Amino acid sequence: MRLVSLLTPVLFPFVLVAQQQVTRADAVAAALARGARVALARADTTAALGAVRAARAFPNPTISGSYTKDTPNYHALGDLPLDLPWLRAPRIGAAEAARDAARYQFAFDRAALVFDVDTTYTRTLAAALHARLSRRTAQDADSLLKIARLRRDVGDVSELDVRLAAVNAGQLENTAIDDSLAALGSLLSLQLQMGLTGDDPTIALVDSLESPADSANPNLTAGRYLPVVAAAARLRSAERTLTFTRASRFAPSIEFGVDKGDPGSARPNQLLPVIGLSLPFPLFNRSGGEVTRAIAERDRARAELDLTRRETDAAVARARRELVAARARVRRSAALVASADRIASMSLQAYGEGAVALANVLEAQRNAREILARYIEDLAAADAALRALRWLTTPPEER
């Protein structure tokens, strides 16, 4: 027990006043402000917005000048590509659909980061409860060892009971140290997600681990889930890109300009207007490669949409089942915790009075420890399942 007592101030920073008090909302806000994943997704969204602006821009004209010995000698020509509706509409539509996909993907990545921080916070709370349970169990085992030694000294029990109690106390002390280290590791992982250092504990968790209420159900009906909406936007972008690729093979332009410098004319410096129409002639390049690639990208986006829809529906159904099962386990375990803890305390007192054997005490303590540990795991599982459902089912309009 001495080693556990020495490690307690280090492995349980949330009991120290000097640590920064952090709620679940604080942890999420810090991760969103400093997380690299959000920064990358934000950069992709900005790039997609720039692509929309570029698609909406009209093509620039080109101007060229030339000189010939034939009259007129001076020529100034301009070329203006015609941004016809059947070219402009699919180009802008493809860029806007890609922007929507990037925006939905950004919202999904942001929600995923929130979900990761939430689950890490929950795991840290559960690990802390496990460590406290192991500490208390180790203290009970140490008390049991002292009682066994006192009873041996007065001749009530044999040396066998003392040795058995010593082995039990040593095992539980090792378990307490392992659980304390696990709690510390989970806390440091949360600090890294928040953008803090991961070498020393600097935060203290404020929120508690509670069973989610039965009324706290997210929207479980099939809806416009973010992954599906993003995949659908990517499919629309691929379809509009294919339309634009096919139409751009015949992109005309208008030519305009002036000629000047005809010595044989009565007015040699007169500007002679020139106007014409330029049409591409697909003789050597019919854009077959670009069209084939656009078709492949459309088919890929269509397959990704179907896969995303099926995977999202399966994930929602799985999280829904896990939430129902976890809530049922929490209700059953909660009814057993108090009874098992009471039985363990009574058996320890009865052993001190010589009413029960040591084996009965060890069995009662083991049952109480397992029931309480399972209750902690069930609380964490129910909380994680509920947050997974909220992450998966929240429509994009609420992001």
C-alpha positions, 0 to 999 in steps of 0.5 A: 500500500505504500507504493500506491499512496506515493503514486496517488498524487501523481496518478490522480491529478484531478484531486489536486487543487492546482490542476486546471478544472476542465469540463467536457465542453472545455475539452471539446472547445480546446480540441476544436480550437487547436486540432489539426484535423479541423485545420485541414478540413477548413483548408479543404473547404476554403479551396473548394470555395476558391474553385467556385469563384474561379468557375463563376469567373468569365474567361479573359479575352486575348489581344494580339498585334501583327505586321505584314507586308501585304496591305493593310500592314498593321493588324490588331486582333482580339479573341473572346471565348464565348461562355455559353450557358451549356458550358457555364452552367455545368462548370459552376454546378460541378464546383458548387457541388464540390464545395457542398461536399467539402462543407459537409465533409468539414462538418463531419470531420468536426463532429468526428473530432468532438466524438473522439474527445467525448469518448476519450473524456468518458474513458478517462472518467471510467479509468479514474473510477476503476483506479479509485475502486482498485485503490479502495479494494487494495486498502480493504485487502490491507485491512484484511491482512492486518485482521488476519495477523491479529487473529493469528497472534491470539491463536484464532487462525493459522499461518495459512490465513495470514499468507493467503491474505498477504498474497491477496493484498499483494495482487490487489496492490499491483492491480491498483498500480496498473489501473492508476497508470491506465488512468494517467495514460488516458488523461494524458491522451485527452490532454494531447487531443486538447492541444496540451502537453502529454508528459505531465498531467495539467488538467482535472476532470470536473464532469461525472460519469452518469447513466444517460436518461432513457428520454435522451434519445437522438433522432433515430429515424433515417435522415440526411446523415452527413456522410451520405449527404457529402457523398451525394454532393460528390456524385453531383459534382462528378455528374456535372463535371462529365457534362462540362467535359463533353460540352467543352469539346465545342467551345466557340470564341468570337474574334474582333479587331482592326486593320490599318495601313493601306497605302493604295487607299484614299485614307491609308490610316483608316481603321478597318474593322475585323470580326469573326467566329472561331469554332474548334475542329476535333480532328486529332483530339476529341477529348476521349480521355477526359470524358472517359476519366469523368465517366470513371469518376462519376461511377466511382462517386456513385459506388461510394454513395451506395457504400456510404449509405449502407455503412452509415445505416449499419453503424447507426443500427449497431450504435442503437443496439449497443445503447439499448443493451448498455442501458439494460446492463446499467439498470441490472448492475445498479441494482447489484452494486449496493448489495454486493458492497454491503455484503463485502463490508459485512463479511469483513466485519464478520471475519474480524469477529471470527464468524466466517472463514477467510475464503468467504471474505475473499469471495465477497470482496471479489464479487463486489469488485467485479460487479462495481467494475462492470457497472463502470464499464456499462456506464461508459458503454452507454455514454459512448453509444449515445454519443455515437448515435448523436454523431451519426444521426445529427442532420447537416442543418444542425451542424 
